[in-house]
Amino acid sequence: MTTLQAAIRLVGLALVFGMVAVVALGMLKGTINTRGLLSEKRGATSRRMSPTRVQLLLATLAAATAYVSQAVTTTDWGHLPTLSGGWLAAVGGSNGVYLAGKVVTAFRDRAKTRGG
């Protein structure tokens, strides 16, 4: 690796970690609102933890971590790293589970409002 490539990698890492730090600080200070991020949205008072949202967040964070770690350790300059099909299937399946949960909840709420 040349000195220029090392400098570019260092600047890129500093940029990524800087963005992570800005978002983390914003979440801690409250300027980025995360209230209700993992809660089900059922009426004004019902705020219970949503398992589908939790699994979607965890799957997304795991895949993002795998991608960033590949990007940091890559030696193939000029190409973005490829994410394995397993990670794509995991994130796609996670989104499918989340959407299925939304559909089931919508049908259940609709049946309740109709008196069924």
PyRosetta script that sets phi, psi and omega in degrees:
from pyrosetta import init, pose_from_sequence

init()
pose = pose_from_sequence("MTTLQAAIRLVGLALVFGMVAVVALGMLKGTINTRGLLSEKRGATSRRMSPTRVQLLLATLAAATAYVSQAVTTTDWGHLPTLSGGWLAAVGGSNGVYLAGKVVTAFRDRAKTRGG")
pose.set_psi(1, 131.9)
pose.set_omega(1, -179.5)
pose.set_phi(2, -78.7)
pose.set_psi(2, 169.5)
pose.set_omega(2, 179.3)
pose.set_phi(3, -64.6)
pose.set_psi(3, -38.3)
pose.set_omega(3, 178.6)
pose.set_phi(4, -64.0)
pose.set_psi(4, -43.3)
pose.set_omega(4, 178.6)
pose.set_phi(5, -63.5)
pose.set_psi(5, -40.7)
pose.set_omega(5, 178.0)
pose.set_phi(6, -63.7)
pose.set_psi(6, -39.9)
pose.set_omega(6, 179.2)
pose.set_phi(7, -66.6)
pose.set_psi(7, -41.1)
pose.set_omega(7, 178.7)
pose.set_phi(8, -64.4)
pose.set_psi(8, -42.2)
pose.set_omega(8, 178.4)
pose.set_phi(9, -62.5)
pose.set_psi(9, -42.5)
pose.set_omega(9, -179.5)
pose.set_phi(10, -64.0)
pose.set_psi(10, -43.7)
pose.set_omega(10, 178.7)
pose.set_phi(11, -64.7)
pose.set_psi(11, -41.6)
pose.set_omega(11, 178.0)
pose.set_phi(12, -61.9)
pose.set_psi(12, -44.3)
pose.set_omega(12, 178.0)
pose.set_phi(13, -63.9)
pose.set_psi(13, -41.4)
pose.set_omega(13, 178.1)
pose.set_phi(14, -61.8)
pose.set_psi(14, -39.4)
pose.set_omega(14, 179.1)
pose.set_phi(15, -65.1)
pose.set_psi(15, -46.8)
pose.set_omega(15, -179.7)
pose.set_phi(16, -62.9)
pose.set_psi(16, -49.2)
pose.set_omega(16, -179.4)
pose.set_phi(17, -67.2)
pose.set_psi(17, -30.7)
pose.set_omega(17, 175.0)
pose.set_phi(18, -64.9)
pose.set_psi(18, -42.3)
pose.set_omega(18, 177.6)
pose.set_phi(19, -65.0)
pose.set_psi(19, -41.2)
pose.set_omega(19, 177.4)
pose.set_phi(20, -61.3)
pose.set_psi(20, -42.3)
pose.set_omega(20, 179.9)
pose.set_phi(21, -64.8)
pose.set_psi(21, -40.8)
pose.set_omega(21, 179.6)
pose.set_phi(22, -64.2)
pose.set_psi(22, -44.3)
pose.set_omega(22, 179.2)
pose.set_phi(23, -66.1)
pose.set_psi(23, -44.1)
pose.set_omega(23, 179.6)
pose.set_phi(24, -61.5)
pose.set_psi(24, -44.2)
pose.set_omega(24, 178.0)
pose.set_phi(25, -64.4)
pose.set_psi(25, -39.0)
pose.set_omega(25, 177.6)
pose.set_phi(26, -63.6)
pose.set_psi(26, -38.0)
pose.set_omega(26, 177.7)
pose.set_phi(27, -68.6)
pose.set_psi(27, -40.6)
pose.set_omega(27, -179.9)
pose.set_phi(28, -68.4)
pose.set_psi(28, -38.8)
pose.set_omega(28, -179.4)
pose.set_phi(29, -78.2)
pose.set_psi(29, -18.2)
pose.set_omega(29, 179.4)
pose.set_phi(30, 94.2)
pose.set_psi(30, 3.0)
pose.set_omega(30, 177.9)
pose.set_phi(31, -75.9)
pose.set_psi(31, -21.7)
pose.set_omega(31, 171.3)
pose.set_phi(32, -106.3)
pose.set_psi(32, 113.2)
pose.set_omega(32, -174.5)
pose.set_phi(33, -77.0)
pose.set_psi(33, 118.7)
pose.set_omega(33, 176.5)
pose.set_phi(34, -115.7)
pose.set_psi(34, 8.9)
pose.set_omega(34, 180.0)
pose.set_phi(35, -64.8)
pose.set_psi(35, 126.4)
pose.set_omega(35, 178.3)
pose.set_phi(36, 81.8)
pose.set_psi(36, 8.5)
pose.set_omega(36, -178.1)
pose.set_phi(37, -60.2)
pose.set_psi(37, -38.6)
pose.set_omega(37, -177.3)
pose.set_phi(38, -109.0)
pose.set_psi(38, 15.7)
pose.set_omega(38, -178.4)
pose.set_phi(39, -102.1)
pose.set_psi(39, 151.6)
pose.set_omega(39, 173.0)
pose.set_phi(40, -75.4)
pose.set_psi(40, 141.9)
pose.set_omega(40, -178.9)
pose.set_phi(41, -98.8)
pose.set_psi(41, 85.6)
pose.set_omega(41, 179.5)
pose.set_phi(42, -122.9)
pose.set_psi(42, 93.8)
pose.set_omega(42, 178.6)
pose.set_phi(43, 75.7)
pose.set_psi(43, -177.0)
pose.set_omega(43, -175.8)
pose.set_phi(44, -80.7)
pose.set_psi(44, -25.8)
pose.set_omega(44, -173.6)
pose.set_phi(45, -108.0)
pose.set_psi(45, -23.0)
pose.set_omega(45, -175.9)
pose.set_phi(46, -82.5)
pose.set_psi(46, 113.0)
pose.set_omega(46, -179.3)
pose.set_phi(47, -134.4)
pose.set_psi(47, 73.4)
pose.set_omega(47, 177.7)
pose.set_phi(48, -103.2)
pose.set_psi(48, 158.9)
pose.set_omega(48, -176.9)
pose.set_phi(49, -63.7)
pose.set_psi(49, 135.2)
pose.set_omega(49, 179.6)
pose.set_phi(50, -100.6)
pose.set_psi(50, 111.8)
pose.set_omega(50, -180.0)
pose.set_phi(51, -62.9)
pose.set_psi(51, -32.2)
pose.set_omega(51, -179.9)
pose.set_phi(52, -68.6)
pose.set_psi(52, -37.1)
pose.set_omega(52, 177.5)
pose.set_phi(53, -69.3)
pose.set_psi(53, -37.6)
pose.set_omega(53, 179.5)
pose.set_phi(54, -64.1)
pose.set_psi(54, -47.5)
pose.set_omega(54, -178.7)
pose.set_phi(55, -66.9)
pose.set_psi(55, -34.0)
pose.set_omega(55, 177.2)
pose.set_phi(56, -65.7)
pose.set_psi(56, -43.6)
pose.set_omega(56, 178.3)
pose.set_phi(57, -63.1)
pose.set_psi(57, -45.2)
pose.set_omega(57, -179.1)
pose.set_phi(58, -64.9)
pose.set_psi(58, -41.5)
pose.set_omega(58, 178.8)
pose.set_phi(59, -65.1)
pose.set_psi(59, -41.0)
pose.set_omega(59, 179.5)
pose.set_phi(60, -65.8)
pose.set_psi(60, -44.3)
pose.set_omega(60, 179.1)
pose.set_phi(61, -65.2)
pose.set_psi(61, -38.1)
pose.set_omega(61, 178.7)
pose.set_phi(62, -65.1)
pose.set_psi(62, -44.8)
pose.set_omega(62, 179.3)
pose.set_phi(63, -66.8)
pose.set_psi(63, -39.4)
pose.set_omega(63, 178.3)
pose.set_phi(64, -64.7)
pose.set_psi(64, -39.7)
pose.set_omega(64, 177.9)
pose.set_phi(65, -64.1)
pose.set_psi(65, -42.9)
pose.set_omega(65, 178.4)
pose.set_phi(66, -62.6)
pose.set_psi(66, -41.1)
pose.set_omega(66, -179.3)
pose.set_phi(67, -66.9)
pose.set_psi(67, -45.1)
pose.set_omega(67, -179.3)
pose.set_phi(68, -65.1)
pose.set_psi(68, -39.1)
pose.set_omega(68, 179.1)
pose.set_phi(69, -65.9)
pose.set_psi(69, -35.2)
pose.set_omega(69, 174.6)
pose.set_phi(70, -67.1)
pose.set_psi(70, -39.8)
pose.set_omega(70, -179.5)
pose.set_phi(71, -65.2)
pose.set_psi(71, -36.6)
pose.set_omega(71, -178.5)
pose.set_phi(72, -71.3)
pose.set_psi(72, -36.9)
pose.set_omega(72, -174.2)
pose.set_phi(73, -96.4)
pose.set_psi(73, 2.6)
pose.set_omega(73, -177.0)
pose.set_phi(74, -69.2)
pose.set_psi(74, 147.6)
pose.set_omega(74, 174.8)
pose.set_phi(75, -112.6)
pose.set_psi(75, -1.8)
pose.set_omega(75, -178.9)
pose.set_phi(76, -93.5)
pose.set_psi(76, 89.3)
pose.set_omega(76, -178.8)
pose.set_phi(77, -74.7)
pose.set_psi(77, 138.1)
pose.set_omega(77, 178.8)
pose.set_phi(78, 103.4)
pose.set_psi(78, -6.5)
pose.set_omega(78, 178.2)
pose.set_phi(79, -133.8)
pose.set_psi(79, 142.7)
pose.set_omega(79, 174.3)
pose.set_phi(80, -75.7)
pose.set_psi(80, 148.8)
pose.set_omega(80, 178.0)
pose.set_phi(81, -67.7)
pose.set_psi(81, 150.9)
pose.set_omega(81, 178.2)
pose.set_phi(82, -96.9)
pose.set_psi(82, 137.7)
pose.set_omega(82, 176.9)
pose.set_phi(83, -90.5)
pose.set_psi(83, 134.4)
pose.set_omega(83, -175.6)
pose.set_phi(84, -63.9)
pose.set_psi(84, 157.6)
pose.set_omega(84, 179.1)
pose.set_phi(85, -62.0)
pose.set_psi(85, -28.9)
pose.set_omega(85, 177.9)
pose.set_phi(86, -63.1)
pose.set_psi(86, -43.3)
pose.set_omega(86, 178.3)
pose.set_phi(87, -67.1)
pose.set_psi(87, -40.1)
pose.set_omega(87, 178.5)
pose.set_phi(88, -63.8)
pose.set_psi(88, -40.4)
pose.set_omega(88, 177.7)
pose.set_phi(89, -65.5)
pose.set_psi(89, -38.8)
pose.set_omega(89, 179.8)
pose.set_phi(90, -64.4)
pose.set_psi(90, -45.5)
pose.set_omega(90, 179.8)
pose.set_phi(91, -69.6)
pose.set_psi(91, -40.6)
pose.set_omega(91, 177.0)
pose.set_phi(92, -63.5)
pose.set_psi(92, -43.5)
pose.set_omega(92, 176.9)
pose.set_phi(93, -64.0)
pose.set_psi(93, -38.6)
pose.set_omega(93, 178.2)
pose.set_phi(94, -63.3)
pose.set_psi(94, -42.6)
pose.set_omega(94, 176.3)
pose.set_phi(95, -64.6)
pose.set_psi(95, -38.1)
pose.set_omega(95, 177.1)
pose.set_phi(96, -63.0)
pose.set_psi(96, -42.2)
pose.set_omega(96, 177.6)
pose.set_phi(97, -63.3)
pose.set_psi(97, -42.7)
pose.set_omega(97, 179.3)
pose.set_phi(98, -61.9)
pose.set_psi(98, -47.0)
pose.set_omega(98, -179.2)
pose.set_phi(99, -66.3)
pose.set_psi(99, -37.9)
pose.set_omega(99, 176.9)
pose.set_phi(100, -62.9)
pose.set_psi(100, -40.2)
pose.set_omega(100, 176.2)
pose.set_phi(101, -62.1)
pose.set_psi(101, -39.2)
pose.set_omega(101, 177.9)
pose.set_phi(102, -65.0)
pose.set_psi(102, -40.7)
pose.set_omega(102, 179.9)
pose.set_phi(103, -65.3)
pose.set_psi(103, -46.2)
pose.set_omega(103, 179.5)
pose.set_phi(104, -60.6)
pose.set_psi(104, -44.6)
pose.set_omega(104, 179.3)
pose.set_phi(105, -62.7)
pose.set_psi(105, -40.8)
pose.set_omega(105, 179.9)
pose.set_phi(106, -64.6)
pose.set_psi(106, -42.9)
pose.set_omega(106, 178.8)
pose.set_phi(107, -67.2)
pose.set_psi(107, -38.2)
pose.set_omega(107, 178.9)
pose.set_phi(108, -65.1)
pose.set_psi(108, -44.0)
pose.set_omega(108, 179.9)
pose.set_phi(109, -66.8)
pose.set_psi(109, -37.5)
pose.set_omega(109, 179.0)
pose.set_phi(110, -65.7)
pose.set_psi(110, -39.8)
pose.set_omega(110, 178.8)
pose.set_phi(111, -65.9)
pose.set_psi(111, -37.1)
pose.set_omega(111, 178.9)
pose.set_phi(112, -66.0)
pose.set_psi(112, -39.2)
pose.set_omega(112, -178.6)
pose.set_phi(113, -72.3)
pose.set_psi(113, -24.8)
pose.set_omega(113, 178.2)
pose.set_phi(114, -87.1)
pose.set_psi(114, -5.4)
pose.set_omega(114, 178.4)
pose.set_phi(115, 87.5)
pose.set_psi(115, 15.5)
pose.set_omega(115, -176.4)
pose.set_phi(116, -97.3)
pose.dump_pdb("model.pdb")
